[in-house]
């Protein structure tokens, strides 16, 4: 299992290296892993010339309550070596938990950097 933040995160990134973002297929695979085999529905996918900006899916937890998983590409300069290590990732997945129709919690569940997913 990969640990977040990676040790020497800024050293793993090459100076002026091209940005590396996960493909839509990589994101879908990681989102489906969080569904643990439960049925899910794709809610929204937004892309630009660099790739996927946002990818949202909806599923249910063991009790039948709704859970959303949302991938979002980093908006900050994740290659900035002066940034905190926890900000040096090119994308992340967050969960939003619901009780009925009301959001009641959530958390960051994974970060992506240089081709590797890091569970949080």
C-alpha atoms as a printed R data frame, in Angstrom:
    type eleno elety resid chain resno       x      y       z
1   ATOM     1    CA   UNK     A     1   0.000  0.000   0.000
2   ATOM     2    CA   UNK     A     2   1.305  3.458  -0.870
3   ATOM     3    CA   UNK     A     3   1.627  5.948   1.982
4   ATOM     4    CA   UNK     A     4   0.515  9.577   1.750
5   ATOM     5    CA   UNK     A     5   2.287 11.894   1.641
6   ATOM     6    CA   UNK     A     6   5.069 10.083  -0.180
7   ATOM     7    CA   UNK     A     7   8.479 10.503   1.403
8   ATOM     8    CA   UNK     A     8  10.448 13.180  -0.420
9   ATOM     9    CA   UNK     A     9   7.397 14.030  -2.549
10  ATOM    10    CA   UNK     A    10   9.068 17.023  -4.110
11  ATOM    11    CA   UNK     A    11  12.108 14.922  -5.046
12  ATOM    12    CA   UNK     A    12   9.927 12.495  -7.022
13  ATOM    13    CA   UNK     A    13   8.859 15.311  -9.328
14  ATOM    14    CA   UNK     A    14  11.326 16.300 -11.984
15  ATOM    15    CA   UNK     A    15  12.106 19.970 -12.471
16  ATOM    16    CA   UNK     A    16   9.785 21.377 -15.160
17  ATOM    17    CA   UNK     A    17   8.373 17.900 -15.841
18  ATOM    18    CA   UNK     A    18   5.144 17.841 -17.837
19  ATOM    19    CA   UNK     A    19   2.014 17.606 -15.729
20  ATOM    20    CA   UNK     A    20   0.845 14.030 -15.132
21  ATOM    21    CA   UNK     A    21  -2.866 13.519 -14.604
22  ATOM    22    CA   UNK     A    22  -4.786 10.244 -14.408
23  ATOM    23    CA   UNK     A    23  -6.757  9.143 -17.457
24  ATOM    24    CA   UNK     A    24 -10.531  8.826 -17.340
25  ATOM    25    CA   UNK     A    25 -10.116  5.043 -17.269
26  ATOM    26    CA   UNK     A    26  -7.684  5.224 -14.310
27  ATOM    27    CA   UNK     A    27 -10.074  7.483 -12.395
28  ATOM    28    CA   UNK     A    28 -13.081  5.269 -13.146
29  ATOM    29    CA   UNK     A    29 -11.190  2.192 -11.962
30  ATOM    30    CA   UNK     A    30 -10.183  3.872  -8.698
31  ATOM    31    CA   UNK     A    31 -13.716  5.194  -8.083
32  ATOM    32    CA   UNK     A    32 -15.162  1.725  -8.699
33  ATOM    33    CA   UNK     A    33 -12.696  0.259  -6.189
34  ATOM    34    CA   UNK     A    34 -14.295  2.433  -3.488
35  ATOM    35    CA   UNK     A    35 -17.738  1.062  -4.440
36  ATOM    36    CA   UNK     A    36 -16.605 -2.403  -3.289
37  ATOM    37    CA   UNK     A    37 -18.641 -4.151  -5.972
38  ATOM    38    CA   UNK     A    38 -21.862 -2.236  -5.221
39  ATOM    39    CA   UNK     A    39 -23.850 -0.804  -8.125
40  ATOM    40    CA   UNK     A    40 -23.010  2.802  -8.954
41  ATOM    41    CA   UNK     A    41 -24.164  5.568 -11.258
42  ATOM    42    CA   UNK     A    42 -21.979  8.053 -13.119
43  ATOM    43    CA   UNK     A    43 -23.243 11.558 -12.326
44  ATOM    44    CA   UNK     A    44 -20.880 13.869 -14.188
45  ATOM    45    CA   UNK     A    45 -17.574 13.943 -16.061
46  ATOM    46    CA   UNK     A    46 -15.960 17.242 -17.079
47  ATOM    47    CA   UNK     A    47 -12.771 17.450 -19.139
48  ATOM    48    CA   UNK     A    48 -10.549 19.962 -20.884
49  ATOM    49    CA   UNK     A    49  -7.469 19.742 -23.116
50  ATOM    50    CA   UNK     A    50  -5.375 18.378 -20.194
51  ATOM    51    CA   UNK     A    51  -7.834 15.631 -19.306
52  ATOM    52    CA   UNK     A    52 -10.451 15.031 -16.633
53  ATOM    53    CA   UNK     A    53 -11.261 17.943 -14.316
54  ATOM    54    CA   UNK     A    54 -14.108 16.354 -12.398
55  ATOM    55    CA   UNK     A    55 -15.603 12.847 -12.218
56  ATOM    56    CA   UNK     A    56 -18.546 12.087  -9.918
57  ATOM    57    CA   UNK     A    57 -20.241  8.785  -9.133
58  ATOM    58    CA   UNK     A    58 -22.957  7.761  -6.690
59  ATOM    59    CA   UNK     A    59 -23.378  4.460  -4.873
60  ATOM    60    CA   UNK     A    60 -24.751  3.242  -1.533
61  ATOM    61    CA   UNK     A    61 -23.043  2.045   1.621
62  ATOM    62    CA   UNK     A    62 -23.748 -1.179   3.547
63  ATOM    63    CA   UNK     A    63 -26.857  0.389   5.138
64  ATOM    64    CA   UNK     A    64 -28.237  1.608   1.818
65  ATOM    65    CA   UNK     A    65 -27.388  5.290   2.384
66  ATOM    66    CA   UNK     A    66 -26.120  7.304  -0.575
67  ATOM    67    CA   UNK     A    67 -22.374  7.911  -0.969
68  ATOM    68    CA   UNK     A    68 -20.790 10.125  -3.623
69  ATOM    69    CA   UNK     A    69 -17.180  9.827  -4.751
70  ATOM    70    CA   UNK     A    70 -15.722 12.811  -6.559
71  ATOM    71    CA   UNK     A    71 -12.383 13.052  -8.347
72  ATOM    72    CA   UNK     A    72 -11.074 16.571  -8.860
73  ATOM    73    CA   UNK     A    73  -7.875 17.606 -10.590
74  ATOM    74    CA   UNK     A    74  -5.662 19.912  -8.531
75  ATOM    75    CA   UNK     A    75  -6.194 23.624  -9.083
76  ATOM    76    CA   UNK     A    76  -3.011 24.631  -7.279
77  ATOM    77    CA   UNK     A    77   0.571 24.390  -8.539
78  ATOM    78    CA   UNK     A    78   1.181 20.909  -7.165
79  ATOM    79    CA   UNK     A    79   4.750 20.927  -8.531
80  ATOM    80    CA   UNK     A    80   5.681 23.894  -6.317
81  ATOM    81    CA   UNK     A    81   8.404 22.485  -4.067
82  ATOM    82    CA   UNK     A    82   7.699 25.190  -1.489
83  ATOM    83    CA   UNK     A    83   4.109 23.933  -1.041
84  ATOM    84    CA   UNK     A    84   3.175 21.657   1.826
85  ATOM    85    CA   UNK     A    85   3.689 17.969   1.022
86  ATOM    86    CA   UNK     A    86  -0.054 17.421   1.478
87  ATOM    87    CA   UNK     A    87  -0.678 19.820  -1.449
88  ATOM    88    CA   UNK     A    88   1.787 18.160  -3.809
89  ATOM    89    CA   UNK     A    89  -0.645 15.936  -5.702
90  ATOM    90    CA   UNK     A    90  -2.234 16.338  -9.124
91  ATOM    91    CA   UNK     A    91  -5.694 15.060  -8.172
92  ATOM    92    CA   UNK     A    92  -7.747 13.654  -5.328
93  ATOM    93    CA   UNK     A    93 -10.899 11.687  -4.581
94  ATOM    94    CA   UNK     A    94 -13.296 12.757  -1.831
95  ATOM    95    CA   UNK     A    95 -16.310 10.942  -0.456
96  ATOM    96    CA   UNK     A    96 -19.564 12.580   0.654
97  ATOM    97    CA   UNK     A    97 -21.769 10.518   2.978
98  ATOM    98    CA   UNK     A    98 -25.522 11.030   3.201
99  ATOM    99    CA   UNK     A    99 -28.231 10.314   5.739
100 ATOM   100    CA   UNK     A   100 -31.360 10.268   3.619
101 ATOM   101    CA   UNK     A   101 -30.946 13.226   1.274
102 ATOM   102    CA   UNK     A   102 -28.784 15.221   3.693
103 ATOM   103    CA   UNK     A   103 -24.967 15.255   3.432
104 ATOM   104    CA   UNK     A   104 -23.616 14.300   6.840
105 ATOM   105    CA   UNK     A   105 -19.885 13.807   6.375
106 ATOM   106    CA   UNK     A   106 -17.056 13.007   4.075
107 ATOM   107    CA   UNK     A   107 -13.322 12.893   3.675
108 ATOM   108    CA   UNK     A   108 -10.439 12.713   1.260
109 ATOM   109    CA   UNK     A   109  -9.980  9.027   0.412
110 ATOM   110    CA   UNK     A   110  -7.115  9.112  -2.125
111 ATOM   111    CA   UNK     A   111  -4.557 11.404  -3.733
112 ATOM   112    CA   UNK     A   112  -2.805 10.973  -7.082
113 ATOM   113    CA   UNK     A   113   0.799 11.866  -7.878
114 ATOM   114    CA   UNK     A   114   3.114 10.768 -10.692
115 ATOM   115    CA   UNK     A   115   0.978  7.813 -11.753
116 ATOM   116    CA   UNK     A   116   0.328  6.453  -8.232
117 ATOM   117    CA   UNK     A   117  -2.826  6.544  -6.086
118 ATOM   118    CA   UNK     A   118  -2.199  7.134  -2.373
119 ATOM   119    CA   UNK     A   119  -5.044  6.168   0.016
120 ATOM   120    CA   UNK     A   120  -5.471  8.734   2.789
